[in-house]
Structure formats: C-alpha cells, structure tokens
Amino acid sequence: MEPPVLSVRGLRAHFVTRERTVKAVDGISYDLAPGRTLAIVGESGSGKSVHALSILGLLPTPPAKIVAGEILFQGRDLLKMPPSELRAVRGNRVAMIFQEPMTSLNPVLRVGEQIAEAVVLHQKKSQAEARAKAIELLRKVGIPHPDKRVDDYPHQFSGGMRQRAMIAIALSCEPDVLIADEPTTALDVTIQAQILELMKTLQKEFKTAIILITHNIGVVAEMADDVVVMYAGRAVETAPVGELFRNPRHPYTRGLLASVPSIYERKERLEAIGGQPPDLGAGDIPGCPFAARCPVAEARCKTDDPPQFSLPGGRMTACWKAEAEGAERTHRFAPVKGAAS
C-alpha cells in the first residue's frame, strides 16, 4: 500500500479573543492516500472549512491559532515550514477550490491571467506558455471557445463556468492534493452533476488525491472513497464510504443518514436531529459533545469524553457504545501533544 500523501494528526485550531476561545477544530486525524477521495462531512459550524484552511496556512492569525497537531505532506510538517517554503507548496503541490468562486476570483483580472499566474510563479513558464496552458485548462474543464473566453472577466462567466475556472486554477500546477470546499454550493442540480463528473475525470488524469468538504450526503456517496464525520470540531467517525452507509456506528452519523431522503425507502417524513450543536466558545464541553442530542446517550456520555475506538476494516468511532460492544481504544491516530510552532 502506498504511503499517504497527506496525514493530519491531532489537529487543533482555536480562535482566541479577549472574551473567549472558540475551539473550531478540536482534534481531527486521518490519512489521505494518493489518488483517493476523502470526504469531510458534518453540519455547518462543525469545523470542516477551518480544518482545510489550516492545511494551507490560510487562517487569519490572530485570532486563529494552531495549538496542537501535525499536518504531514509527503512526510514534512506543513505547520513547521518557513513561510517561503509553504508558499511554494500552496497552490502548487496542494491546491484548493474555494466555496464561492465569485468572491474567490479577482473581479478586475481576466480569467486567463488568474490561471496563468500560478503557472508563471510555480512552474517558471513564460507568459506566452502560461497563456497557452490556461487555454488548454479551460478546454479541459469544458469552457466553450477557450481561446476567446480566456480574456473574459469573472462577471462574464455563469456560476457553473466560474466554478470550472476555479477548478482550472487549482489544477494548473497538477497538484498532489486538491481540497474542494463545497464545490457545488449554489449551483443547480444539473451543473452540480457536471462539476462532480469533471472532478472525477480530472482526478484520473492528474492522479490527484482529493479532500472533499461537504454537508451533502449524496455527493459523498457519489465521490468519496473514505469519509470523516465531524461534529463540534471533532472527528466522531472515520470509515470507508460503503461501510459508513451500510453500517454507521456513531449516533450522529446515523442521524445524518436518517435525515436524507431516499428513492429506495419510502418515508412518511424525514427524521431530524433534535436540539442544537454546542457553543464551541462556551468553554470545555463535559463528556461527549453530542450527548445532549443523542437518543441513546447514557449517564457516562454526559461526563466522560469518549476516545477513538478502533473497529474492523480500519474504521474508528468516538462513542462509548463501541467499547460496550468490545471495541478497543485506538492508537492509530494518537493525539499530538504540545503546541505547533
């Protein structure tokens, strides 16, 4: 088995102000294998996007602070890289498709210039060579008449075309890891399907590993090989996608899947997860952060924070029920102690 191209170990990212500390990411670990897609799922506010920005060193500091953990890219810790070295990795070996292309694209620069910029910076190509590559990338992502549209501005593109342009920018240097943060948000269903199919096609061509951040369970089923379920800044379940859908082990994962409509199962009404996620800035949460909303919570769940338990097939879950069923505490993703430099 190939070594992981990216490994996250015990990552904790907090926002520190005078009034309080918000533990936006409070312990997430996983391995991402070359050429595979890992989905990070969870409700809004669960820490998915903050975790992604941590990888690329894009969190505003202050107030953000990485208080613990490692982010190992091809064996090197991104959190300990000098800024100049991190800039050489960001947008080159590790790239990102941001959630809203209209705010991510520069409105006063032509689309072709924005694609060519990374090629000139990281691959040391001439302007003419970079422009030719920008046209080729626009063709690959399905933009009609790319030799003409390369000189258009973002406002002249539709929403789906802007998202395609963002994909072209992210893939301009053929990265080893592509982080896609809600890549189909605000697009209609037909365009969503086209964007997802495009990502799968380009992944095969460039052999890129993908981190797909989403709250859309249907997208997870379509795209992912493995899944990390986040809740209140923590990873509560990790599993291959098929196993997760067949047999979810954490009560929160079961709640997420029960709330999704299915064409195979007739439901009188969709089930909802009652209550609200905890306030991550209100201090330490006693016990399991999901306990107040969990339909099977016991007294222990409200006082003792569950560790990760190892399950067959490389799965993990942070639920005391797993221990009762005979699962052992895992050391595979042992927390990393101490603050990151």
C-alpha positions as CSV (number, residue, x, y, z in Angstrom):
1,M,0.0,0.0,0.0
2,E,1.3,3.4,-0.9
3,P,2.2,5.8,1.9
4,P,-0.3,8.6,2.5
5,V,0.3,11.8,0.6
6,L,-1.2,13.8,3.5
7,S,-1.6,12.9,7.1
8,V,-3.3,15.0,9.7
9,R,-2.6,14.2,13.3
10,G,-4.4,15.6,16.3
11,L,-5.1,19.0,14.7
12,R,-6.5,21.6,17.0
13,A,-7.3,25.1,15.6
14,H,-8.7,27.7,18.0
15,F,-9.9,31.3,17.7
16,V,-8.6,33.3,20.7
17,T,-10.1,36.7,21.6
18,R,-10.2,38.7,24.8
19,E,-13.7,37.4,25.6
20,R,-13.4,33.7,24.8
21,T,-11.7,30.9,23.0
22,V,-13.6,29.1,20.2
23,K,-12.3,25.5,19.6
24,A,-13.2,25.4,16.0
25,V,-11.2,22.2,15.3
26,D,-10.5,20.2,18.4
27,G,-8.9,17.0,17.4
28,I,-9.0,15.6,13.9
29,S,-6.8,12.9,12.4
30,Y,-6.8,11.0,9.1
31,D,-4.6,9.7,6.3
32,L,-5.2,10.6,2.6
33,A,-3.9,8.1,0.1
34,P,-2.7,9.1,-3.4
35,G,-5.4,9.2,-6.0
36,R,-8.3,8.7,-3.5
37,T,-11.1,11.0,-2.3
38,L,-11.7,11.6,1.3
39,A,-14.9,13.4,2.2
40,I,-15.2,15.5,5.4
41,V,-18.9,15.8,6.3
42,G,-20.9,17.5,9.1
43,E,-23.2,20.3,9.9
44,S,-22.4,23.9,9.3
45,G,-20.0,25.1,12.0
46,S,-18.5,21.7,12.6
47,G,-15.0,22.8,11.7
48,K,-14.7,21.4,8.1
49,S,-13.6,24.6,6.4
50,V,-11.4,25.8,9.3
51,H,-9.6,22.4,9.1
52,A,-9.0,22.9,5.4
53,L,-7.7,26.5,5.8
54,S,-5.3,25.2,8.5
55,I,-3.7,22.8,6.0
56,L,-2.8,25.7,3.6
57,G,-1.9,28.1,6.4
58,L,-4.7,30.5,5.4
59,L,-6.3,31.1,8.8
60,P,-6.0,34.7,10.0
61,T,-3.5,34.8,12.8
62,P,-4.6,36.3,15.2
63,P,-7.2,35.4,16.2
64,A,-6.7,31.9,14.8
65,K,-4.0,29.7,16.4
66,I,-2.9,26.1,15.7
67,V,-2.5,24.9,19.3
68,A,-1.5,21.3,18.6
69,G,-1.1,18.8,15.9
70,E,0.8,17.9,12.7
71,I,-0.1,18.2,9.0
72,L,2.4,15.9,7.2
73,F,2.6,16.4,3.4
74,Q,4.8,13.8,1.9
75,G,6.4,13.4,5.3
76,R,7.0,17.1,6.1
77,D,5.0,19.0,8.6
78,L,3.4,22.0,6.9
79,L,2.9,23.7,10.3
80,K,6.6,23.9,10.8
81,M,7.6,25.0,7.3
82,P,9.1,28.5,6.9
83,P,6.6,30.9,5.1
84,S,8.6,30.8,1.9
85,E,8.6,27.0,1.7
86,L,4.8,26.9,2.5
87,R,4.1,29.4,-0.3
88,A,6.0,27.0,-2.7
89,V,3.7,24.2,-1.7
90,R,0.4,26.2,-1.5
91,G,-1.3,26.4,-4.9
92,N,1.4,24.2,-6.4
93,R,1.6,20.8,-4.7
94,V,-1.6,21.4,-2.5
95,A,-4.4,23.5,-4.1
96,M,-7.9,24.5,-3.1
97,I,-11.2,25.1,-4.7
98,F,-13.0,27.7,-2.5
99,Q,-16.6,27.6,-1.6
100,E,-17.8,30.7,-3.5
101,P,-16.0,31.4,-6.9
102,M,-17.4,34.9,-7.3
103,T,-15.6,36.1,-4.2
104,S,-12.5,33.9,-4.8
105,L,-11.8,35.1,-8.3
106,N,-10.3,38.6,-8.7
107,P,-13.0,40.7,-10.4
108,V,-10.5,43.1,-12.2
109,L,-8.3,40.4,-13.7
110,R,-9.1,38.3,-16.7
111,V,-9.8,34.7,-16.0
112,G,-6.8,33.6,-18.1
113,E,-4.5,35.8,-16.2
114,Q,-5.6,34.2,-12.9
115,I,-5.0,30.7,-14.3
116,A,-1.6,31.7,-15.7
117,E,-0.4,33.4,-12.5
118,A,0.2,30.1,-10.7
119,V,1.9,28.6,-13.8
120,V,4.3,31.5,-14.0
121,L,5.0,31.6,-10.3
122,H,5.5,27.9,-9.6
123,Q,6.5,26.4,-12.9
124,K,8.6,29.3,-14.1
125,K,6.9,29.4,-17.5
126,S,6.9,32.4,-19.8
127,Q,3.7,34.5,-20.1
128,A,3.1,33.0,-23.6
129,E,3.5,29.4,-22.3
130,A,1.3,30.2,-19.3
131,R,-1.4,31.6,-21.5
132,A,-1.3,28.6,-23.8
133,K,-1.7,26.3,-20.7
134,A,-4.6,28.5,-19.4
135,I,-6.4,28.0,-22.7
136,E,-5.8,24.2,-22.6
137,L,-7.0,24.0,-19.0
138,L,-10.2,25.9,-19.9
139,R,-10.8,23.4,-22.7
140,K,-10.2,20.5,-20.2
141,V,-12.8,21.9,-17.8
142,G,-15.4,22.3,-20.5
143,I,-15.4,26.0,-21.2
144,P,-16.6,26.6,-24.8
145,H,-14.3,28.7,-27.1
146,P,-11.5,28.8,-24.5
147,D,-9.2,30.8,-26.8
148,K,-11.7,33.6,-26.6
149,R,-13.1,33.2,-23.1
150,V,-9.6,33.2,-21.7
151,D,-9.7,37.0,-22.0
152,D,-13.1,37.4,-20.2
153,Y,-13.6,38.7,-16.7
154,P,-15.3,36.6,-14.0
155,H,-18.6,38.6,-14.2
156,Q,-18.8,37.4,-17.8
157,F,-18.9,33.8,-16.7
158,S,-22.0,32.0,-15.4
159,G,-21.9,30.4,-11.9
160,G,-21.0,27.0,-13.3
161,M,-18.4,28.4,-15.6
162,R,-16.8,30.3,-12.7
163,Q,-16.6,27.1,-10.7
164,R,-15.0,25.4,-13.7
165,A,-12.5,28.3,-13.9
166,M,-11.7,27.7,-10.2
167,I,-11.0,24.1,-10.9
168,A,-8.7,25.1,-13.8
169,I,-6.8,27.4,-11.5
170,A,-6.5,24.7,-8.8
171,L,-5.2,22.1,-11.3
172,S,-2.9,24.4,-13.2
173,C,0.2,23.0,-11.5
174,E,-1.1,19.4,-11.4
175,P,-1.2,19.3,-7.5
176,D,-0.8,16.1,-5.5
177,V,-3.7,17.2,-3.2
178,L,-6.8,19.1,-4.1
179,I,-9.0,20.5,-1.4
180,A,-12.6,21.1,-2.6
181,D,-14.6,23.2,-0.1
182,E,-18.3,22.7,-1.0
183,P,-17.5,22.8,-4.8
184,T,-21.2,22.6,-5.9
185,T,-22.7,25.1,-3.5
186,A,-25.3,27.4,-5.1
187,L,-25.3,25.5,-8.4
188,D,-28.4,23.9,-9.8
189,V,-28.6,20.1,-9.8
190,T,-27.6,19.6,-13.5
191,I,-24.5,21.8,-13.1
192,Q,-23.6,20.1,-9.8
193,A,-23.5,16.7,-11.6
194,Q,-21.4,18.1,-14.3
195,I,-18.9,19.6,-11.9
196,L,-18.6,16.3,-9.9
197,E,-18.1,14.3,-13.1
198,L,-15.5,16.8,-14.2
199,M,-13.6,16.4,-10.9
200,K,-13.6,12.6,-11.2
201,T,-12.3,12.8,-14.8
202,L,-9.5,15.2,-13.9
203,Q,-8.6,13.2,-10.8
204,K,-8.0,10.1,-13.0
205,E,-5.9,12.2,-15.5
206,F,-3.8,14.0,-12.9
207,K,-3.8,11.2,-10.2
208,T,-4.7,13.8,-7.6
209,A,-5.8,13.0,-4.1
210,I,-9.0,15.0,-3.1
211,I,-10.3,16.2,0.2
212,L,-14.0,16.9,-0.4
213,I,-15.6,19.1,2.2
214,T,-19.4,19.0,2.1
215,H,-22.6,18.6,4.0
216,N,-24.3,16.9,1.1
217,I,-24.5,13.1,1.8
218,G,-25.5,12.4,-1.9
219,V,-22.2,14.0,-3.0
220,V,-20.3,11.8,-0.5
221,A,-21.9,8.7,-1.9
222,E,-21.1,9.7,-5.5
223,M,-17.5,10.9,-5.0
224,A,-15.8,9.6,-1.9
225,D,-13.7,6.5,-1.1
226,D,-13.4,7.3,2.6
227,V,-15.3,9.6,5.0
228,V,-14.5,11.5,8.2
229,V,-17.6,12.7,10.0
230,M,-17.1,15.9,12.0
231,Y,-19.2,17.2,14.9
232,A,-18.4,20.2,17.1
233,G,-14.8,20.4,15.8
234,R,-14.1,16.7,16.3
235,A,-13.9,13.6,14.2
236,V,-16.6,11.3,15.5
237,E,-16.4,8.6,12.9
238,T,-13.9,7.5,10.1
239,A,-14.8,4.8,7.6
240,P,-14.7,3.6,4.0
241,V,-17.7,5.1,2.3
242,G,-19.6,1.9,1.6
243,E,-19.2,0.7,5.2
244,L,-20.3,4.1,6.5
245,F,-23.6,3.9,4.5
246,R,-24.2,0.2,5.3
247,N,-23.5,0.3,9.0
248,P,-23.0,3.8,10.6
249,R,-21.6,3.3,14.1
250,H,-21.8,6.8,15.7
251,P,-25.3,8.1,16.6
252,Y,-24.6,11.4,14.9
253,T,-23.7,9.6,11.6
254,R,-26.9,7.6,11.9
255,G,-28.8,10.8,12.4
256,L,-27.3,12.4,9.4
257,L,-28.1,9.5,7.1
258,A,-31.7,9.2,8.5
259,S,-32.3,12.8,7.6
260,V,-31.6,12.3,3.9
261,P,-34.5,11.4,1.5
262,S,-34.1,8.1,-0.3
263,I,-35.6,6.8,-3.6
264,Y,-35.2,3.2,-2.3
265,E,-37.0,3.7,1.0
266,R,-40.4,5.3,1.3
267,K,-40.5,7.6,4.4
268,E,-43.6,9.3,5.8
269,R,-41.4,12.1,7.0
270,L,-37.7,12.8,7.2
271,E,-36.1,12.4,10.6
272,A,-34.3,15.4,12.2
273,I,-31.6,15.6,14.8
274,G,-33.1,17.4,17.7
275,G,-31.5,20.2,19.5
276,Q,-28.6,22.4,18.5
277,P,-24.8,21.9,18.3
278,P,-22.9,23.1,21.4
279,D,-21.4,26.6,21.6
280,L,-17.7,25.9,20.9
281,G,-16.7,29.1,22.6
282,A,-18.5,28.4,25.9
283,G,-15.6,26.5,27.5
284,D,-14.9,22.8,27.8
285,I,-17.7,20.5,27.0
286,P,-18.2,17.9,29.7
287,G,-18.5,14.4,28.2
288,C,-19.4,13.7,24.6
289,P,-20.3,16.9,22.6
290,F,-23.2,15.0,21.0
291,A,-24.6,13.7,24.3
292,A,-27.3,16.4,24.7
293,R,-28.8,15.5,21.2
294,C,-28.1,11.7,21.3
295,P,-31.1,9.4,21.5
296,V,-29.0,6.6,23.1
297,A,-26.9,8.7,25.5
298,E,-26.2,7.3,29.0
299,A,-25.0,8.9,32.1
300,R,-21.3,8.3,31.3
301,C,-21.7,10.1,27.9
302,K,-22.6,13.3,29.7
303,T,-19.5,13.3,32.0
304,D,-16.7,11.4,30.2
305,D,-15.3,12.4,26.8
306,P,-15.1,9.3,24.6
307,P,-11.8,8.5,22.9
308,Q,-11.4,7.0,19.4
309,F,-12.3,3.3,19.3
310,S,-10.9,1.0,16.6
311,L,-13.4,-1.1,14.6
312,P,-12.8,-3.8,11.9
313,G,-12.0,-2.6,8.4
314,G,-9.9,0.3,9.5
315,R,-12.9,2.2,11.0
316,M,-12.9,4.4,14.0
317,T,-15.6,6.0,16.1
318,A,-15.7,8.2,19.2
319,C,-18.6,6.6,21.1
320,W,-18.8,4.8,24.4
321,K,-21.2,2.3,22.8
322,A,-18.4,0.9,20.8
323,E,-16.5,0.0,24.0
324,A,-19.5,-1.8,25.3
325,E,-19.6,-3.8,22.1
326,G,-15.9,-4.9,22.6
327,A,-14.0,-2.3,20.5
328,E,-10.6,-1.3,21.7
329,R,-9.2,2.2,22.1
330,T,-7.1,3.0,19.1
331,H,-3.5,4.3,19.0
332,R,-3.5,4.6,15.2
333,F,-4.2,8.3,15.3
334,A,-2.8,9.1,18.7
335,P,-3.2,12.8,19.7
336,V,-0.2,15.0,19.2
337,K,0.7,16.8,22.3
338,G,2.1,20.4,22.6
339,A,1.6,23.5,20.5
340,A,2.6,23.7,16.9
341,S,5.3,26.1,16.1
